[in-house]
């Protein structure tokens, strides 16, 4: 299982990204039938799917205020992996209560059993924040 950071559905960025995901990009590739998904940045994956109480996990994460999380898009990337065919790279040098800090907190609680050091190492070495478009 994964935790996603999703912009508010009423926000202009949500609407613009959803249009790209649902209409603009698929119209350029008429034979492609991509799955429907909402705009998001995956904060962490590998959370055990058999979690007894997902809501308790969410409640245990020290979340910053929504206004404190900054998502800054850097570049459009084209990749080989199915989930990274076309993505907007998200800056991972936020240094505060931004995407990397939020992902580290989520990873620590959801995957690493509260081990912040392991989560920080994962964030430094493996986390590549992005917003999938295709």
C-alpha positions in Angstrom: 0.0 0.0 0.0 1.0 3.6 -0.4 0.4 7.0 1.0 -0.3 9.9 -1.4 -0.2 13.6 -1.1 -3.2 14.9 -3.1 -3.9 18.6 -3.7 -7.4 19.8 -2.8 -9.9 18.9 -5.6 -11.0 22.5 -5.7 -7.5 23.8 -6.3 -6.3 25.1 -9.7 -3.3 22.7 -9.7 -5.6 19.7 -9.1 -7.8 20.7 -12.0 -4.8 21.4 -14.3 -3.1 18.1 -13.5 -6.3 16.1 -13.7 -6.9 17.6 -17.2 -3.4 16.5 -18.3 -3.9 13.0 -16.8 -7.4 12.4 -18.2 -7.6 14.4 -21.5 -4.7 16.2 -22.9 -2.0 13.4 -22.8 -4.3 10.5 -23.7 -5.7 12.4 -26.7 -2.1 12.4 -28.1 -2.0 8.6 -27.8 -5.5 7.3 -28.9 -4.5 3.6 -28.7 -3.4 4.0 -25.1 -5.9 3.3 -22.3 -4.2 4.5 -19.1 -5.8 3.7 -15.8 -7.7 6.6 -14.1 -6.0 8.1 -11.1 -6.0 11.4 -9.3 -3.0 13.8 -9.2 -0.7 12.9 -6.4 2.8 12.6 -5.1 3.5 9.2 -3.6 5.0 9.8 -0.2 5.9 6.2 0.5 5.0 2.8 -0.7 5.7 -0.7 0.8 3.2 -0.2 3.7 1.9 -3.6 4.6 -1.4 -4.2 2.8 -2.7 -6.2 5.8 -2.5 -3.3 8.2 -5.0 -3.9 11.0 -5.9 -0.3 11.4 -4.9 2.1 8.6 -6.6 5.0 10.3 -4.5 4.5 13.4 -1.4 4.6 11.2 -2.5 8.0 9.7 -3.3 9.3 13.2 0.2 8.3 14.5 2.0 10.4 11.9 3.0 13.9 13.0 1.7 15.8 10.0 2.6 19.4 9.3 -0.2 21.9 8.6 -1.3 21.7 5.0 -0.1 25.2 4.3 3.4 24.2 5.4 3.9 21.6 2.8 5.4 23.1 -0.4 5.4 21.1 -3.7 7.6 22.6 -6.3 7.7 21.0 -9.8 11.1 21.1 -11.4 11.0 19.3 -14.8 9.1 16.9 -17.0 10.7 13.5 -17.0 10.2 10.6 -19.4 11.0 7.1 -18.0 10.9 3.4 -18.7 9.0 2.2 -15.7 5.2 1.9 -16.1 4.5 4.2 -13.2 7.1 6.7 -14.4 6.5 7.0 -18.1 5.7 10.7 -17.9 6.2 12.5 -14.6 6.6 16.0 -13.2 9.7 15.9 -11.0 9.2 17.4 -7.5 12.0 19.2 -5.8 13.4 17.1 -3.0 15.5 19.8 -1.4 12.8 21.4 0.6 14.6 21.2 3.9 11.6 21.9 6.1 8.1 20.6 6.4 7.9 19.9 2.7 7.5 16.8 0.6 10.7 15.1 1.8 10.1 15.7 5.4 6.5 14.5 5.1 7.6 11.4 3.2 10.2 10.7 5.9 7.6 10.9 8.6 5.2 8.6 6.7 7.9 6.1 5.9 9.1 6.0 9.5 5.7 5.2 10.8 4.3 3.1 7.9 7.2 1.0 6.8 10.1 1.3 9.3 8.2 0.7 12.5 9.1 4.2 13.9 12.8 4.0 12.9 13.4 7.6 11.8 17.1 7.0 10.9 16.1 4.3 8.4 13.4 6.6 6.9 15.8 9.4 6.6 18.3 7.2 4.8 15.6 6.0 2.4 14.6 9.6 1.7 18.2 10.6 1.0 19.1 7.6 -1.2 15.9 6.3 -2.8 13.0 8.8 -2.6 12.4 10.4 -6.0 9.3 12.6 -5.5 7.2 13.0 -8.7 3.7 13.5 -9.9 2.7 10.8 -12.5 0.9 12.1 -15.6 0.7 8.9 -17.6 
